[in-house]
Amino acid sequence: MEYSLTESLEDYLLEIFILSKEKGIVRIKDIAKRRHVKLPSVVSALKELSKRALINHEKYGYVALTEAGIKEAKRVYERHKTIYKFLHEILGIEREIAERDAHKMEHDLNKQTIDLLTKFIEFVEKSPVSDKPRWLEHFRYFVKTGKFPETECKKGGKKTMERNLSELKVGEEGRILRIKSGIGALKTKLLDMGAVPGTVVKVEKVAPLGDPIDILILGYHLSLRREEAEKIVVEKI
């Protein structure tokens, strides 16, 4: 069953749920203290929650969630936790900021978005240790430095280095791993030539100022602008 709750009522419901976990019993004054509001504001919110059969409450008595209230509170809590974990544990945002932003975001996100975020976090957390998504480490490195890391991997027993084509020196060869977006015409030309991932490319000449860069690929001699070469990711061989 879907409950039509305002942001404020959802916040009250969540507060009651958390307080009940922490203290066992929930008093109106506890809610007011946690929410930084006066008692009449709490009483007004409790009346609305009681109308929806989400809580049991007698005037100035203890507050208890009904079975439906517990279910709805858990849904709200899990939604908040999912967004917080994504912001803090995945993106690396500071705890207080992540908590604050999660609170702002949680009321507006569609259920489908929350479900996919949950799946994404589960994927990251439960990946086998040997198969942890290294791109997450690379992303954090990029956030700190503004640079793409040189990633080491093992292929056929040999260590290879992932880098941009522009980083290869004259005479060095690399195997294309992928072509980034942003060089539409060149990307189309390379694909038309048959330069798919796995194709070997050799740097033949680099201009004194590093631009252009002459390469040999599939028997063709091409001259690339440096910014184009930076869009071609290779592993040095």
C-alpha contacts under 8 A as a table, 3 or more apart, distances in Angstrom:
res1	aa1	res2	aa2	distance
3	Y	52	R	7.84
5	L	8	S	7.84
5	L	9	L	5.73
5	L	10	E	6.03
6	T	9	L	5.21
6	T	10	E	6.24
7	E	10	E	5.17
7	E	11	D	6.20
7	E	107	H	6.34
8	S	11	D	5.06
8	S	12	Y	6.31
9	L	12	Y	5.00
9	L	13	L	6.09
9	L	45	A	6.44
9	L	48	E	7.86
9	L	49	L	7.18
10	E	13	L	5.04
10	E	14	L	6.11
10	E	73	A	7.78
10	E	76	V	7.14
11	D	14	L	5.11
11	D	15	E	6.10
12	Y	15	E	5.00
12	Y	16	I	6.21
12	Y	31	I	7.83
12	Y	45	A	7.30
13	L	16	I	5.22
13	L	17	F	6.27
13	L	49	L	7.79
13	L	69	G	7.67
13	L	73	A	5.93
14	L	17	F	5.02
14	L	18	I	6.20
14	L	73	A	5.49
14	L	74	K	7.95
14	L	76	V	6.72
14	L	77	Y	6.40
15	E	18	I	5.18
15	E	19	L	6.03
15	E	31	I	6.90
15	E	34	R	7.76
16	I	19	L	5.14
16	I	20	S	6.01
16	I	26	V	6.76
16	I	31	I	7.01
16	I	63	V	7.73
16	I	64	A	7.81
16	I	65	L	7.60
17	F	20	S	5.25
17	F	21	K	6.43
17	F	65	L	7.41
17	F	70	I	7.16
17	F	73	A	6.25
17	F	74	K	7.86
18	I	21	K	5.13
18	I	22	E	6.26
19	L	22	E	4.96
19	L	23	K	5.76
19	L	24	G	7.21
19	L	25	I	7.46
19	L	26	V	6.18
19	L	30	D	7.97
19	L	31	I	7.90
20	S	23	K	5.37
20	S	24	G	4.57
20	S	25	I	5.45
20	S	26	V	5.78
20	S	64	A	7.89
21	K	24	G	5.77
23	K	26	V	6.98
25	I	62	Y	6.81
25	I	63	V	7.34
25	I	64	A	7.51
26	V	30	D	6.65
26	V	31	I	7.50
26	V	62	Y	5.65
26	V	63	V	5.33
26	V	64	A	6.93
27	R	30	D	5.19
27	R	31	I	6.63
27	R	60	Y	7.95
27	R	61	G	6.92
27	R	62	Y	5.04
27	R	63	V	6.08
28	I	31	I	5.21
28	I	32	A	6.24
28	I	39	L	6.96
28	I	42	V	6.80
28	I	43	V	7.53
28	I	60	Y	6.84
28	I	61	G	7.57
28	I	62	Y	7.08
28	I	63	V	7.16
29	K	32	A	4.97
29	K	33	K	6.04
29	K	39	L	6.70
30	D	33	K	5.16
30	D	34	R	6.17
31	I	34	R	5.15
31	I	35	R	5.97
31	I	42	V	7.09
32	A	35	R	5.14
32	A	36	H	5.65
32	A	37	V	5.05
32	A	38	K	5.83
32	A	39	L	5.89
32	A	42	V	6.22
33	K	36	H	5.08
33	K	37	V	6.74
37	V	41	S	6.56
37	V	42	V	7.32
38	K	41	S	5.62
38	K	42	V	6.84
39	L	42	V	5.15
39	L	43	V	6.25
40	P	43	V	5.02
40	P	44	S	6.16
41	S	44	S	5.20
41	S	45	A	6.39
42	V	45	A	5.18
42	V	46	L	6.13
43	V	46	L	5.06
43	V	47	K	6.25
44	S	47	K	5.27
44	S	48	E	6.71
45	A	48	E	5.24
45	A	49	L	6.38
46	L	49	L	5.03
46	L	50	S	5.93
46	L	55	I	7.61
46	L	57	H	7.54
47	K	50	S	5.02
47	K	51	K	6.20
48	E	51	K	5.15
48	E	52	R	6.65
49	L	52	R	5.23
49	L	53	A	6.49
49	L	54	L	5.46
49	L	55	I	6.05
50	S	53	A	4.91
50	S	54	L	5.70
50	S	55	I	5.08
50	S	56	N	6.25
50	S	57	H	7.12
51	K	54	L	7.63
52	R	55	I	7.95
53	A	56	N	7.39
53	A	66	T	6.94
53	A	68	A	7.27
53	A	69	G	7.25
54	L	65	L	5.95
54	L	66	T	5.31
54	L	67	E	7.51
54	L	68	A	5.68
54	L	69	G	3.92
54	L	70	I	7.62
54	L	72	E	7.98
55	I	63	V	6.86
55	I	64	A	5.52
55	I	65	L	4.24
55	I	66	T	5.01
55	I	69	G	6.00
56	N	63	V	6.04
56	N	64	A	5.25
56	N	65	L	6.16
56	N	66	T	6.38
57	H	61	G	6.43
57	H	62	Y	6.29
57	H	63	V	4.95
57	H	64	A	6.61
58	E	61	G	5.08
58	E	62	Y	7.06
58	E	63	V	7.62
65	L	68	A	7.66
65	L	69	G	5.02
65	L	70	I	5.70
66	T	69	G	4.75
66	T	70	I	6.10
67	E	70	I	5.19
67	E	71	K	6.37
68	A	71	K	5.15
68	A	72	E	6.20
69	G	72	E	5.14
69	G	73	A	5.89
70	I	73	A	5.04
70	I	74	K	6.04
71	K	74	K	5.23
71	K	75	R	6.38
72	E	75	R	5.07
72	E	76	V	6.33
73	A	76	V	5.09
73	A	77	Y	5.97
74	K	77	Y	4.88
74	K	78	E	5.94
75	R	78	E	5.26
75	R	79	R	6.18
76	V	79	R	5.17
76	V	80	H	6.27
77	Y	80	H	5.15
77	Y	81	K	6.09
78	E	81	K	4.96
78	E	82	T	5.99
79	R	82	T	5.20
79	R	83	I	6.46
79	R	106	E	6.64
79	R	114	I	6.69
80	H	83	I	5.39
80	H	84	Y	6.11
80	H	102	A	6.18
80	H	103	H	6.77
80	H	106	E	5.93
81	K	84	Y	5.03
81	K	85	K	5.97
82	T	85	K	5.24
82	T	86	F	6.24
82	T	114	I	7.33
82	T	117	L	6.98
82	T	118	T	6.05
82	T	121	I	7.90
83	I	86	F	5.14
83	I	87	L	6.21
83	I	102	A	5.47
83	I	105	M	7.81
83	I	106	E	7.03
83	I	114	I	7.69
83	I	117	L	7.54
84	Y	87	L	5.17
84	Y	88	H	5.88
84	Y	89	E	7.86
84	Y	98	A	5.67
84	Y	99	E	5.90
84	Y	101	D	7.93
84	Y	102	A	5.29
85	K	88	H	5.17
85	K	89	E	5.08
85	K	90	I	6.72
85	K	121	I	7.76
86	F	89	E	5.71
86	F	90	I	4.92
86	F	91	L	6.35
86	F	117	L	7.38
86	F	121	I	6.81
87	L	90	I	5.95
87	L	91	L	5.08
87	L	92	G	6.38
87	L	93	I	5.64
87	L	98	A	5.53
87	L	102	A	7.61
88	H	91	L	5.74
88	H	92	G	4.65
88	H	93	I	4.60
88	H	94	E	6.15
88	H	95	R	6.09
88	H	98	A	5.63
89	E	92	G	5.33
89	E	93	I	7.49
90	I	121	I	7.73
90	I	136	L	7.69
91	L	140	R	7.56
92	G	140	R	7.67
93	I	97	I	6.72
93	I	98	A	5.79
94	E	97	I	5.45
94	E	98	A	5.93
95	R	98	A	5.10
95	R	99	E	6.00
96	E	99	E	5.11
96	E	100	R	6.17
97	I	100	R	5.10
97	I	101	D	6.00
98	A	101	D	5.15
98	A	102	A	5.82
99	E	102	A	5.19
99	E	103	H	6.30
100	R	103	H	5.25
100	R	104	K	6.55
101	D	104	K	4.99
101	D	105	M	6.11
102	A	105	M	5.11
102	A	106	E	5.78
103	H	106	E	5.57
103	H	107	H	7.51
104	K	107	H	6.78
105	M	108	D	5.72
105	M	109	L	6.51
106	E	109	L	5.80
109	L	113	T	6.34
109	L	114	I	6.81
110	N	113	T	5.27
110	N	114	I	6.52
111	K	114	I	5.07
111	K	115	D	6.10
112	Q	115	D	5.06
112	Q	116	L	6.24
113	T	116	L	5.26
113	T	117	L	6.15
114	I	117	L	5.07
114	I	118	T	6.11
115	D	118	T	5.10
115	D	119	K	6.32
116	L	119	K	4.97
116	L	120	F	6.05
117	L	120	F	4.98
117	L	121	I	6.19
118	T	121	I	5.26
118	T	122	E	6.15
119	K	122	E	5.02
119	K	123	F	6.05
120	F	123	F	5.03
120	F	124	V	6.34
121	I	124	V	5.15
121	I	125	E	6.05
122	E	125	E	5.13
122	E	126	K	5.78
123	F	126	K	5.48
123	F	127	S	5.87
124	V	127	S	5.68
124	V	132	K	7.14
124	V	133	P	6.81
127	S	131	D	6.10
127	S	132	K	5.47
127	S	133	P	7.56
128	P	131	D	5.10
128	P	132	K	6.06
129	V	132	K	5.32
133	P	136	L	5.82
133	P	137	E	7.63
134	R	137	E	5.21
134	R	138	H	6.27
135	W	138	H	4.75
135	W	139	F	5.95
136	L	139	F	5.03
136	L	140	R	6.39
137	E	140	R	5.22
137	E	141	Y	6.22
138	H	141	Y	4.99
138	H	142	F	6.12
138	H	148	F	6.99
138	H	149	P	6.23
139	F	142	F	4.98
139	F	143	V	6.19
140	R	143	V	5.02
140	R	144	K	6.33
141	Y	144	K	5.23
141	Y	145	T	6.05
141	Y	146	G	7.59
141	Y	147	K	7.35
141	Y	148	F	7.37
141	Y	149	P	6.92
142	F	145	T	5.21
142	F	146	G	4.66
142	F	147	K	5.01
142	F	148	F	5.61
142	F	149	P	7.23
143	V	146	G	5.67
143	V	147	K	7.98
150	E	161	M	6.40
150	E	162	E	5.70
150	E	163	R	6.04
151	T	161	M	5.88
151	T	162	E	5.40
151	T	163	R	7.76
152	E	159	K	6.62
152	E	160	T	5.97
152	E	161	M	5.18
152	E	162	E	6.76
153	C	159	K	5.86
153	C	160	T	5.78
153	C	161	M	6.93
154	K	157	G	5.85
154	K	158	K	5.51
154	K	159	K	4.81
154	K	160	T	6.32
155	K	158	K	5.43
155	K	159	K	6.50
155	K	160	T	7.04
160	T	235	E	5.93
160	T	236	K	5.99
160	T	237	I	6.73
161	M	235	E	5.13
161	M	236	K	5.50
162	E	233	V	6.94
162	E	234	V	5.72
162	E	235	E	4.37
162	E	236	K	6.66
163	R	167	E	6.68
163	R	233	V	5.64
163	R	234	V	5.55
163	R	235	E	6.14
163	R	236	K	7.44
164	N	167	E	5.57
164	N	168	L	7.54
164	N	229	A	6.87
164	N	230	E	5.17
164	N	231	K	6.71
164	N	232	I	5.66
164	N	233	V	4.45
164	N	234	V	5.87
165	L	168	L	5.63
165	L	174	G	7.41
165	L	229	A	5.21
165	L	230	E	5.93
165	L	231	K	7.63
165	L	232	I	5.56
165	L	233	V	5.94
165	L	234	V	5.97
166	S	213	I	7.60
166	S	226	R	6.29
166	S	229	A	4.90
166	S	230	E	5.20
167	E	230	E	7.89
168	L	172	E	5.94
168	L	173	E	7.33
168	L	174	G	7.77
168	L	203	V	6.86
168	L	236	K	7.69
169	K	172	E	5.52
169	K	203	V	6.61
169	K	206	V	7.95
170	V	202	K	7.96
170	V	203	V	5.06
170	V	204	E	5.38
170	V	205	K	5.63
170	V	206	V	6.70
171	G	202	K	6.50
171	G	203	V	5.50
171	G	204	E	5.76
171	G	205	K	7.96
172	E	202	K	5.88
172	E	203	V	5.85
172	E	236	K	7.57
172	E	237	I	7.73
173	E	200	V	6.79
173	E	201	V	5.62
173	E	202	K	4.31
173	E	203	V	6.45
173	E	236	K	6.06
173	E	237	I	5.76
174	G	200	V	5.65
174	G	201	V	5.44
174	G	202	K	6.49
174	G	234	V	5.35
174	G	235	E	5.19
174	G	236	K	4.27
174	G	237	I	5.29
175	R	197	P	7.37
175	R	198	G	5.34
175	R	199	T	5.49
175	R	200	V	4.41
175	R	201	V	6.24
175	R	234	V	5.10
175	R	235	E	5.23
175	R	236	K	6.49
175	R	237	I	6.86
176	I	179	I	7.74
176	I	196	V	7.20
176	I	197	P	4.89
176	I	198	G	5.16
176	I	199	T	5.45
176	I	200	V	6.31
176	I	201	V	7.23
176	I	232	I	7.09
176	I	233	V	6.02
176	I	234	V	4.30
176	I	235	E	6.61
177	L	197	P	4.86
177	L	198	G	6.25
177	L	232	I	7.87
177	L	233	V	5.56
177	L	234	V	5.05
177	L	235	E	6.76
178	R	196	V	7.92
178	R	197	P	5.78
178	R	232	I	6.33
178	R	233	V	5.38
178	R	234	V	7.12
179	I	187	K	7.05
179	I	231	K	5.92
179	I	232	I	4.65
179	I	233	V	6.05
180	K	183	I	7.55
180	K	231	K	5.03
180	K	232	I	6.27
180	K	233	V	7.51
181	S	184	G	6.84
181	S	231	K	7.21
182	G	231	K	7.52
183	I	186	L	5.52
183	I	187	K	5.80
183	I	228	E	6.41
183	I	231	K	7.35
184	G	187	K	5.15
184	G	188	T	6.18
185	A	188	T	5.22
185	A	189	K	6.24
186	L	189	K	4.95
186	L	190	L	6.09
186	L	228	E	7.90
187	K	190	L	5.16
187	K	191	L	6.16
188	T	191	L	5.16
188	T	192	D	6.06
189	K	192	D	5.04
189	K	193	M	6.24
190	L	193	M	5.05
190	L	194	G	6.42
190	L	195	A	5.12
190	L	196	V	7.68
191	L	194	G	4.98
191	L	195	A	5.11
191	L	196	V	6.10
192	D	195	A	7.34
193	M	218	L	7.86
195	A	198	G	7.97
195	A	199	T	5.59
195	A	217	I	7.72
195	A	218	L	7.50
196	V	199	T	5.80
199	T	217	I	7.80
199	T	218	L	7.75
200	V	217	I	6.61
200	V	218	L	7.56
201	V	215	I	6.74
201	V	216	L	5.80
201	V	217	I	4.81
201	V	218	L	7.57
202	K	215	I	5.46
202	K	216	L	5.10
202	K	217	I	6.60
203	V	206	V	7.68
203	V	213	I	7.29
203	V	214	D	6.14
203	V	215	I	4.48
203	V	216	L	6.44
204	E	213	I	7.81
204	E	214	D	5.49
204	E	215	I	5.18
204	E	216	L	6.60
205	K	213	I	5.96
205	K	214	D	4.95
205	K	215	I	6.97
206	V	209	L	7.98
206	V	210	G	5.64
206	V	211	D	6.65
206	V	212	P	6.32
206	V	213	I	4.61
206	V	214	D	6.21
207	A	210	G	4.96
207	A	211	D	5.32
207	A	212	P	5.69
207	A	213	I	6.42
208	P	211	D	7.37
210	G	213	I	6.81
210	G	226	R	6.86
211	D	224	L	7.83
211	D	225	R	5.76
211	D	226	R	5.23
212	P	223	S	6.29
212	P	224	L	5.49
212	P	225	R	4.65
212	P	226	R	5.76
213	I	223	S	5.64
213	I	224	L	5.16
213	I	225	R	6.27
213	I	226	R	6.39
213	I	229	A	7.52
214	D	221	H	6.98
214	D	222	L	5.67
214	D	223	S	4.35
214	D	224	L	6.19
215	I	221	H	5.78
215	I	222	L	5.33
215	I	223	S	6.32
215	I	224	L	7.60
216	L	219	G	6.18
216	L	220	Y	5.56
216	L	221	H	4.73
216	L	222	L	6.38
217	I	220	Y	5.22
217	I	221	H	6.57
217	I	222	L	7.54
224	L	228	E	6.03
224	L	229	A	6.20
225	R	228	E	5.21
225	R	229	A	6.42
226	R	229	A	5.03
226	R	230	E	6.21
227	E	230	E	5.10
227	E	231	K	6.75
228	E	231	K	5.31
228	E	232	I	7.08
229	A	232	I	5.43
230	E	233	V	7.35
